[in-house]
Amino acid sequence: MIEGLKIEMSSEQLAGRLAERIRWHEQTIEAYREALLQSEVRGRAHRNRSVLEHQVREHQEQTAVLSLLREHLIPGEVYRLTECDLRFADLVPDPYLGSFVRPELDEEGAEVSADPA
């Protein structure tokens, strides 16, 4: 008998998925940094500067966690992942936030819409 839903992934598959999520977070960091830079180039303080800086830090922290996980996978092994594991590894969207979304920012860095990842 199998209890609950679990997904099995080889260490290679899991490393690939983690690498995708790391790239997504790095691209999101760059989008926020670009918004901050553009506001500085225009010579005005961004009205949401602290929010953007907070978002950069959050995505940097998630990148660090995912990198740590990827670097410590055991080659040649199969990982049996629960829903909790998938969420911790950032491989499924948070049910309260919806899908993975990178914000679209206007010229001043304000969020205007979102692009799915």
Contacts in CASP RR format, 6 or more apart in sequence:
PFRMAT RR
TARGET T0000
AUTHOR 0000-0000-0000
METHOD contacts of the structure
MODEL  1
MIEGLKIEMSSEQLAGRLAERIRWHEQTIEAYREALLQSEVRGRAHRNRS
VLEHQVREHQEQTAVLSLLREHLIPGEVYRLTECDLRFADLVPDPYLGSF
VRPELDEEGAEVSADPA
5 82 0 8 1.000
5 83 0 8 1.000
6 80 0 8 1.000
6 81 0 8 1.000
6 82 0 8 1.000
7 80 0 8 1.000
7 81 0 8 1.000
7 86 0 8 1.000
8 78 0 8 1.000
8 79 0 8 1.000
8 80 0 8 1.000
8 81 0 8 1.000
9 17 0 8 1.000
9 78 0 8 1.000
9 79 0 8 1.000
9 81 0 8 1.000
10 76 0 8 1.000
10 77 0 8 1.000
10 78 0 8 1.000
10 79 0 8 1.000
11 73 0 8 1.000
11 74 0 8 1.000
11 75 0 8 1.000
11 76 0 8 1.000
11 77 0 8 1.000
11 78 0 8 1.000
11 79 0 8 1.000
12 75 0 8 1.000
12 76 0 8 1.000
14 70 0 8 1.000
14 73 0 8 1.000
14 79 0 8 1.000
14 81 0 8 1.000
14 89 0 8 1.000
15 70 0 8 1.000
15 73 0 8 1.000
16 70 0 8 1.000
17 89 0 8 1.000
17 91 0 8 1.000
18 66 0 8 1.000
18 67 0 8 1.000
18 69 0 8 1.000
18 70 0 8 1.000
18 89 0 8 1.000
18 91 0 8 1.000
19 70 0 8 1.000
21 66 0 8 1.000
21 89 0 8 1.000
21 90 0 8 1.000
21 91 0 8 1.000
22 63 0 8 1.000
22 66 0 8 1.000
22 67 0 8 1.000
22 70 0 8 1.000
24 100 0 8 1.000
24 102 0 8 1.000
24 117 0 8 1.000
25 59 0 8 1.000
25 60 0 8 1.000
25 62 0 8 1.000
25 63 0 8 1.000
25 66 0 8 1.000
25 90 0 8 1.000
26 59 0 8 1.000
26 63 0 8 1.000
27 102 0 8 1.000
28 55 0 8 1.000
28 59 0 8 1.000
28 102 0 8 1.000
28 103 0 8 1.000
29 56 0 8 1.000
29 59 0 8 1.000
29 60 0 8 1.000
29 63 0 8 1.000
31 102 0 8 1.000
31 103 0 8 1.000
31 105 0 8 1.000
32 52 0 8 1.000
32 55 0 8 1.000
32 56 0 8 1.000
32 59 0 8 1.000
32 105 0 8 1.000
33 56 0 8 1.000
34 105 0 8 1.000
35 46 0 8 1.000
35 52 0 8 1.000
35 105 0 8 1.000
35 108 0 8 1.000
35 109 0 8 1.000
36 46 0 8 1.000
36 49 0 8 1.000
36 52 0 8 1.000
36 53 0 8 1.000
36 56 0 8 1.000
36 109 0 8 1.000
38 107 0 8 1.000
38 108 0 8 1.000
38 109 0 8 1.000
39 45 0 8 1.000
39 46 0 8 1.000
39 49 0 8 1.000
39 108 0 8 1.000
39 109 0 8 1.000
40 46 0 8 1.000
42 107 0 8 1.000
42 108 0 8 1.000
44 108 0 8 1.000
46 52 0 8 1.000
46 108 0 8 1.000
46 109 0 8 1.000
47 108 0 8 1.000
47 110 0 8 1.000
48 109 0 8 1.000
48 110 0 8 1.000
52 109 0 8 1.000
62 90 0 8 1.000
65 90 0 8 1.000
66 89 0 8 1.000
66 90 0 8 1.000
69 89 0 8 1.000
73 79 0 8 1.000
79 85 0 8 1.000
81 89 0 8 1.000
81 91 0 8 1.000
83 92 0 8 1.000
86 92 0 8 1.000
87 94 0 8 1.000
93 99 0 8 1.000
93 100 0 8 1.000
99 116 0 8 1.000
99 117 0 8 1.000
100 116 0 8 1.000
100 117 0 8 1.000
101 114 0 8 1.000
101 115 0 8 1.000
101 116 0 8 1.000
101 117 0 8 1.000
102 114 0 8 1.000
102 115 0 8 1.000
102 116 0 8 1.000
102 117 0 8 1.000
103 111 0 8 1.000
103 113 0 8 1.000
103 114 0 8 1.000
103 115 0 8 1.000
104 111 0 8 1.000
104 112 0 8 1.000
104 113 0 8 1.000
104 114 0 8 1.000
104 115 0 8 1.000
105 111 0 8 1.000
105 112 0 8 1.000
106 112 0 8 1.000
END
